[in-house]
Amino acid sequence: MAGKIRVYRQRIRAVTTIKKSTRAMELVAASRIRRAQERSQAATPYARELTRAVSALATYSHVDHPITTERANPRRAAVLVISSDRGLAGAYSSSVLREGERLAELLRGEGKEVVPYVCGRKAVAYYRFRNREIAGEWTGFSDGPSYDDARAVGQELTQAFLAGSDEGGVDEIHIVYTQFVSMMTQRPEVIRLMPLEVVEGEEPPAEEDVLPLYEFEPSAAEVLDALLPRYVDNRIYHCMLQAAASELAARQRAMKSATDNAEELIRTLTREANQARQAEITQEISEIVGGASALAESSAGSE
C-alpha cells in the first residue's frame, strides 16, 4: 500500500512539472500574439493600397505582362505551404498540410505537375518523411517572419514563374496558409499568387472599391516590372504574418487545454492518493485492533 501511495506522489510531481511548462508556454504565446496581430494590422493598409494600384495598373494598362497573362496549357504548378517550425500548437500544422494535399490533388486532376515549396520545419519533415522532392524550403521564422524572409521566398518563386515550365520553372503559383480570423478561429486558405487574377464584376463597384486612374511614367510595362515583384513579396509577407498570428493563437489554446488537463489529472491523482492513504490507515487500525483482541483472548485463556 505504501508503494502505491509513493507512485501516486511521483505522478503528481511529474504532472505538476508539466503543468508549469505548459502554463509558461501559454503565457509566452499570449504575450507574443498581440505583437503578431499588431504587425499584421500595421501591414494591412500598405498591402491594400498596393493591391489597388496593381489591380488598376493591370486593368487599364492593356499590357501583356508575364505575371498577369494566363499561359496556354499550364503544365507545372508551384504550391507554397506555410506551416510552423515548432509543434505544441494543436492541429495548426496538420490542418494546413491537409489543405495543401487537397490542393495538390485538385491540380493533379487538372493534369498539372505539383512542385512543392515549403516554409516551416513541420512541412519540411512532412515531405521528407514521405520521400517527396522539395523545390525550395525556408525555416526558422514561422512565428516571427520579417519582410526579408518574404522577399527571399518571393524572389525564388518569381524566378521560377518567369522561367516557365519549358525551362524547368512553373506556370502557376499557389499559396496555402492559415488565415487569422479570431483567437478561437484560424482557417486554412488557398490563394493563387501568379498569374495575377483581375476580376471585373458586373455590378457597379462601391465608392471605396473604385480603382484609381493612373498616368504611367515612363511606361506601363516598366511600371509593372518594378511594381509586381513588390506586390508578390508583400502578398507573401502578409500571408506569413497571418500564419504567425494563427500559429501563436493555436499554441496558446493548445497549451491552455494542456494546463487544464494537467490540473484535472492532479486533482484525480490527489483524490486517489488520499483514498489509498485512508485505506492504509484503515488497514493499520484494523491490524492494531485485531492484535489487541488476540492478546486479550490469549490473556483470558491463560488465566
KOLDREN-118564 format. One record per residue (C-alpha): x, y, z; residue in one letter. Coordinates in steps of 0.2 Angstrom, whole numbers. Layout:
// residues N
<node u="X" v="Y" w="Z" code="A"/>
...
***
This chain:
// residues 303
<node u="0" v="0" w="0" code="M"/>
<node u="14" v="12" w="4" code="A"/>
<node u="22" v="8" w="-13" code="G"/>
<node u="6" v="13" w="-21" code="K"/>
<node u="5" v="30" w="-12" code="I"/>
<node u="23" v="33" w="-17" code="R"/>
<node u="19" v="30" w="-36" code="V"/>
<node u="4" v="42" w="-34" code="Y"/>
<node u="15" v="56" w="-27" code="R"/>
<node u="28" v="53" w="-40" code="Q"/>
<node u="15" v="55" w="-54" code="R"/>
<node u="8" v="71" w="-46" code="I"/>
<node u="25" v="79" w="-45" code="R"/>
<node u="28" v="74" w="-64" code="A"/>
<node u="11" v="81" w="-69" code="V"/>
<node u="14" v="97" w="-59" code="T"/>
<node u="31" v="100" w="-68" code="T"/>
<node u="22" v="98" w="-85" code="I"/>
<node u="9" v="110" w="-79" code="K"/>
<node u="22" v="123" w="-75" code="K"/>
<node u="29" v="121" w="-93" code="S"/>
<node u="13" v="122" w="-102" code="T"/>
<node u="7" v="137" w="-92" code="R"/>
<node u="23" v="146" w="-96" code="A"/>
<node u="21" v="142" w="-115" code="M"/>
<node u="3" v="148" w="-114" code="E"/>
<node u="9" v="165" w="-106" code="L"/>
<node u="23" v="167" w="-119" code="V"/>
<node u="11" v="163" w="-134" code="A"/>
<node u="-2" v="176" w="-126" code="A"/>
<node u="11" v="189" w="-125" code="S"/>
<node u="18" v="187" w="-142" code="R"/>
<node u="1" v="185" w="-151" code="I"/>
<node u="-3" v="203" w="-148" code="R"/>
<node u="13" v="209" w="-156" code="R"/>
<node u="9" v="197" w="-171" code="A"/>
<node u="-8" v="205" w="-173" code="Q"/>
<node u="-1" v="222" w="-172" code="E"/>
<node u="11" v="218" w="-186" code="R"/>
<node u="-2" v="211" w="-197" code="S"/>
<node u="-14" v="226" w="-194" code="Q"/>
<node u="1" v="238" w="-197" code="A"/>
<node u="5" v="229" w="-214" code="A"/>
<node u="-13" v="229" w="-220" code="T"/>
<node u="-16" v="247" w="-226" code="P"/>
<node u="0" v="246" w="-237" code="Y"/>
<node u="-5" v="229" w="-244" code="A"/>
<node u="-22" v="235" w="-248" code="R"/>
<node u="-16" v="251" w="-257" code="E"/>
<node u="-3" v="241" w="-266" code="L"/>
<node u="-16" v="229" w="-272" code="T"/>
<node u="-27" v="243" w="-278" code="R"/>
<node u="-13" v="250" w="-288" code="A"/>
<node u="-8" v="234" w="-296" code="V"/>
<node u="-26" v="230" w="-300" code="S"/>
<node u="-28" v="247" w="-308" code="A"/>
<node u="-12" v="245" w="-317" code="L"/>
<node u="-16" v="228" w="-324" code="A"/>
<node u="-34" v="233" w="-328" code="T"/>
<node u="-31" v="249" w="-338" code="Y"/>
<node u="-13" v="247" w="-345" code="S"/>
<node u="-18" v="234" w="-358" code="H"/>
<node u="0" v="227" w="-357" code="V"/>
<node u="3" v="209" w="-359" code="D"/>
<node u="15" v="206" w="-344" code="H"/>
<node u="21" v="188" w="-340" code="P"/>
<node u="15" v="189" w="-322" code="I"/>
<node u="-3" v="195" w="-327" code="T"/>
<node u="-5" v="184" w="-343" code="T"/>
<node u="-13" v="167" w="-342" code="E"/>
<node u="-2" v="154" w="-351" code="R"/>
<node u="-9" v="141" w="-363" code="A"/>
<node u="-9" v="123" w="-357" code="N"/>
<node u="0" v="126" w="-340" code="P"/>
<node u="9" v="110" w="-335" code="R"/>
<node u="18" v="114" w="-319" code="R"/>
<node u="11" v="122" w="-303" code="A"/>
<node u="21" v="128" w="-288" code="A"/>
<node u="12" v="126" w="-271" code="V"/>
<node u="20" v="136" w="-256" code="L"/>
<node u="14" v="128" w="-240" code="V"/>
<node u="17" v="139" w="-224" code="I"/>
<node u="17" v="129" w="-208" code="S"/>
<node u="26" v="131" w="-191" code="S"/>
<node u="44" v="127" w="-185" code="D"/>
<node u="38" v="120" w="-169" code="R"/>
<node u="25" v="109" w="-163" code="G"/>
<node u="13" v="110" w="-147" code="L"/>
<node u="1" v="121" w="-157" code="A"/>
<node u="-13" v="108" w="-159" code="G"/>
<node u="-19" v="104" w="-176" code="A"/>
<node u="-12" v="120" w="-184" code="Y"/>
<node u="1" v="112" w="-195" code="S"/>
<node u="-9" v="97" w="-199" code="S"/>
<node u="-23" v="107" w="-205" code="S"/>
<node u="-13" v="117" w="-217" code="V"/>
<node u="-4" v="102" w="-223" code="L"/>
<node u="-21" v="93" w="-227" code="R"/>
<node u="-26" v="109" w="-236" code="E"/>
<node u="-10" v="108" w="-246" code="G"/>
<node u="-14" v="90" w="-250" code="E"/>
<node u="-31" v="94" w="-256" code="R"/>
<node u="-25" v="107" w="-267" code="L"/>
<node u="-11" v="96" w="-274" code="A"/>
<node u="-25" v="83" w="-279" code="E"/>
<node u="-35" v="96" w="-287" code="L"/>
<node u="-20" v="102" w="-298" code="L"/>
<node u="-15" v="84" w="-302" code="R"/>
<node u="-33" v="81" w="-308" code="G"/>
<node u="-31" v="95" w="-320" code="E"/>
<node u="-16" v="87" w="-327" code="G"/>
<node u="-3" v="98" w="-319" code="K"/>
<node u="13" v="93" w="-310" code="E"/>
<node u="14" v="99" w="-292" code="V"/>
<node u="31" v="107" w="-287" code="V"/>
<node u="31" v="110" w="-268" code="P"/>
<node u="39" v="124" w="-259" code="Y"/>
<node u="38" v="124" w="-240" code="V"/>
<node u="40" v="136" w="-225" code="C"/>
<node u="42" v="129" w="-208" code="G"/>
<node u="51" v="113" w="-201" code="R"/>
<node u="34" v="104" w="-199" code="K"/>
<node u="31" v="105" w="-218" code="A"/>
<node u="49" v="100" w="-222" code="V"/>
<node u="48" v="85" w="-210" code="A"/>
<node u="31" v="80" w="-218" code="Y"/>
<node u="38" v="80" w="-236" code="Y"/>
<node u="54" v="72" w="-231" code="R"/>
<node u="46" v="58" w="-222" code="F"/>
<node u="36" v="53" w="-237" code="R"/>
<node u="52" v="55" w="-248" code="N"/>
<node u="45" v="69" w="-259" code="R"/>
<node u="56" v="81" w="-268" code="E"/>
<node u="56" v="99" w="-262" code="I"/>
<node u="60" v="113" w="-274" code="A"/>
<node u="63" v="126" w="-260" code="G"/>
<node u="62" v="126" w="-241" code="E"/>
<node u="64" v="140" w="-228" code="W"/>
<node u="64" v="138" w="-209" code="T"/>
<node u="67" v="147" w="-193" code="G"/>
<node u="55" v="162" w="-194" code="F"/>
<node u="37" v="154" w="-194" code="S"/>
<node u="31" v="164" w="-178" code="D"/>
<node u="41" v="180" w="-182" code="G"/>
<node u="43" v="182" w="-201" code="P"/>
<node u="52" v="198" w="-207" code="S"/>
<node u="50" v="206" w="-224" code="Y"/>
<node u="67" v="200" w="-229" code="D"/>
<node u="61" v="182" w="-227" code="D"/>
<node u="46" v="185" w="-238" code="A"/>
<node u="57" v="193" w="-251" code="R"/>
<node u="69" v="178" w="-252" code="A"/>
<node u="54" v="167" w="-254" code="V"/>
<node u="46" v="179" w="-267" code="G"/>
<node u="62" v="181" w="-277" code="Q"/>
<node u="64" v="162" w="-279" code="E"/>
<node u="46" v="159" w="-284" code="L"/>
<node u="46" v="174" w="-296" code="T"/>
<node u="61" v="167" w="-305" code="Q"/>
<node u="53" v="150" w="-306" code="A"/>
<node u="37" v="158" w="-313" code="F"/>
<node u="46" v="169" w="-326" code="L"/>
<node u="57" v="154" w="-332" code="A"/>
<node u="41" v="144" w="-336" code="G"/>
<node u="39" v="125" w="-337" code="S"/>
<node u="48" v="124" w="-353" code="D"/>
<node u="64" v="129" w="-344" code="E"/>
<node u="61" v="119" w="-328" code="G"/>
<node u="51" v="133" w="-320" code="G"/>
<node u="32" v="134" w="-316" code="V"/>
<node u="16" v="141" w="-324" code="D"/>
<node u="6" v="144" w="-309" code="E"/>
<node u="10" v="148" w="-290" code="I"/>
<node u="-2" v="145" w="-276" code="H"/>
<node u="0" v="148" w="-258" code="I"/>
<node u="-8" v="138" w="-243" code="V"/>
<node u="-8" v="147" w="-227" code="Y"/>
<node u="-18" v="149" w="-211" code="T"/>
<node u="-29" v="165" w="-210" code="Q"/>
<node u="-31" v="173" w="-193" code="F"/>
<node u="-50" v="176" w="-190" code="V"/>
<node u="-50" v="177" w="-171" code="S"/>
<node u="-42" v="170" w="-156" code="M"/>
<node u="-53" v="155" w="-157" code="M"/>
<node u="-54" v="153" w="-176" code="T"/>
<node u="-40" v="151" w="-188" code="Q"/>
<node u="-44" v="145" w="-206" code="R"/>
<node u="-33" v="137" w="-219" code="P"/>
<node u="-34" v="147" w="-235" code="E"/>
<node u="-28" v="144" w="-253" code="V"/>
<node u="-24" v="159" w="-265" code="I"/>
<node u="-17" v="159" w="-282" code="R"/>
<node u="-2" v="171" w="-282" code="L"/>
<node u="3" v="171" w="-300" code="M"/>
<node u="-3" v="174" w="-314" code="P"/>
<node u="-12" v="188" w="-306" code="L"/>
<node u="-31" v="187" w="-307" code="E"/>
<node u="-40" v="203" w="-312" code="V"/>
<node u="-59" v="201" w="-310" code="V"/>
<node u="-71" v="214" w="-315" code="E"/>
<node u="-89" v="212" w="-308" code="G"/>
<node u="-105" v="216" w="-317" code="E"/>
<node u="-112" v="227" w="-304" code="E"/>
<node u="-105" v="245" w="-301" code="P"/>
<node u="-92" v="245" w="-288" code="P"/>
<node u="-94" v="253" w="-271" code="A"/>
<node u="-86" v="270" w="-269" code="E"/>
<node u="-71" v="263" w="-259" code="E"/>
<node u="-69" v="249" w="-272" code="D"/>
<node u="-67" v="261" w="-287" code="V"/>
<node u="-50" v="259" w="-294" code="L"/>
<node u="-40" v="275" w="-296" code="P"/>
<node u="-34" v="281" w="-313" code="L"/>
<node u="-15" v="282" w="-316" code="Y"/>
<node u="-4" v="290" w="-328" code="E"/>
<node u="11" v="278" w="-331" code="F"/>
<node u="28" v="286" w="-332" code="E"/>
<node u="40" v="281" w="-341" code="P"/>
<node u="28" v="267" w="-347" code="S"/>
<node u="16" v="254" w="-341" code="A"/>
<node u="27" v="239" w="-344" code="A"/>
<node u="42" v="247" w="-334" code="E"/>
<node u="30" v="251" w="-320" code="V"/>
<node u="24" v="233" w="-320" code="L"/>
<node u="41" v="227" w="-320" code="D"/>
<node u="45" v="237" w="-304" code="A"/>
<node u="29" v="235" w="-295" code="L"/>
<node u="24" v="217" w="-297" code="L"/>
<node u="39" v="210" w="-288" code="P"/>
<node u="35" v="221" w="-273" code="R"/>
<node u="17" v="215" w="-274" code="Y"/>
<node u="22" v="197" w="-274" code="V"/>
<node u="34" v="200" w="-259" code="D"/>
<node u="21" v="209" w="-250" code="N"/>
<node u="7" v="196" w="-253" code="R"/>
<node u="19" v="183" w="-246" code="I"/>
<node u="23" v="193" w="-231" code="Y"/>
<node u="5" v="196" w="-227" code="H"/>
<node u="2" v="178" w="-228" code="C"/>
<node u="16" v="174" w="-217" code="M"/>
<node u="10" v="187" w="-204" code="L"/>
<node u="-7" v="179" w="-204" code="Q"/>
<node u="1" v="162" w="-202" code="A"/>
<node u="12" v="168" w="-187" code="A"/>
<node u="-3" v="175" w="-178" code="A"/>
<node u="-13" v="159" w="-181" code="S"/>
<node u="1" v="148" w="-175" code="E"/>
<node u="3" v="158" w="-159" code="L"/>
<node u="-16" v="158" w="-156" code="A"/>
<node u="-17" v="139" w="-159" code="A"/>
<node u="-2" v="137" w="-147" code="R"/>
<node u="-10" v="147" w="-133" code="Q"/>
<node u="-26" v="137" w="-135" code="R"/>
<node u="-17" v="121" w="-135" code="A"/>
<node u="-6" v="125" w="-120" code="M"/>
<node u="-21" v="131" w="-110" code="K"/>
<node u="-30" v="115" w="-114" code="S"/>
<node u="-15" v="105" w="-108" code="A"/>
<node u="-14" v="115" w="-92" code="T"/>
<node u="-32" v="112" w="-89" code="D"/>
<node u="-30" v="94" w="-92" code="N"/>
<node u="-15" v="93" w="-80" code="A"/>
<node u="-25" v="102" w="-66" code="E"/>
<node u="-39" v="89" w="-68" code="E"/>
<node u="-26" v="75" w="-68" code="L"/>
<node u="-18" v="82" w="-52" code="I"/>
<node u="-35" v="83" w="-44" code="R"/>
<node u="-39" v="65" w="-49" code="T"/>
<node u="-22" v="58" w="-43" code="L"/>
<node u="-23" v="68" w="-27" code="T"/>
<node u="-40" v="60" w="-23" code="R"/>
<node u="-34" v="43" w="-27" code="E"/>
<node u="-19" v="45" w="-16" code="A"/>
<node u="-30" v="51" w="-2" code="N"/>
<node u="-41" v="36" w="-4" code="Q"/>
<node u="-26" v="25" w="-4" code="A"/>
<node u="-19" v="33" w="12" code="R"/>
<node u="-36" v="32" w="20" code="Q"/>
<node u="-36" v="13" w="15" code="A"/>
<node u="-19" v="11" w="23" code="E"/>
<node u="-24" v="20" w="39" code="I"/>
<node u="-40" v="9" w="40" code="T"/>
<node u="-30" v="-7" w="37" code="Q"/>
<node u="-17" v="-2" w="51" code="E"/>
<node u="-31" v="2" w="63" code="I"/>
<node u="-39" v="-15" w="59" code="S"/>
<node u="-22" v="-24" w="62" code="E"/>
<node u="-20" v="-15" w="78" code="I"/>
<node u="-37" v="-19" w="84" code="V"/>
<node u="-36" v="-37" w="79" code="G"/>
<node u="-19" v="-39" w="88" code="G"/>
<node u="-26" v="-31" w="104" code="A"/>
<node u="-41" v="-43" w="103" code="S"/>
<node u="-29" v="-58" w="100" code="A"/>
<node u="-19" v="-53" w="115" code="L"/>
<node u="-34" v="-51" w="126" code="A"/>
<node u="-41" v="-68" w="121" code="E"/>
<node u="-24" v="-75" w="125" code="S"/>
<node u="-23" v="-67" w="142" code="S"/>
<node u="-40" v="-73" w="146" code="A"/>
<node u="-36" v="-91" w="141" code="G"/>
<node u="-20" v="-92" w="151" code="S"/>
<node u="-30" v="-87" w="167" code="E"/>
***
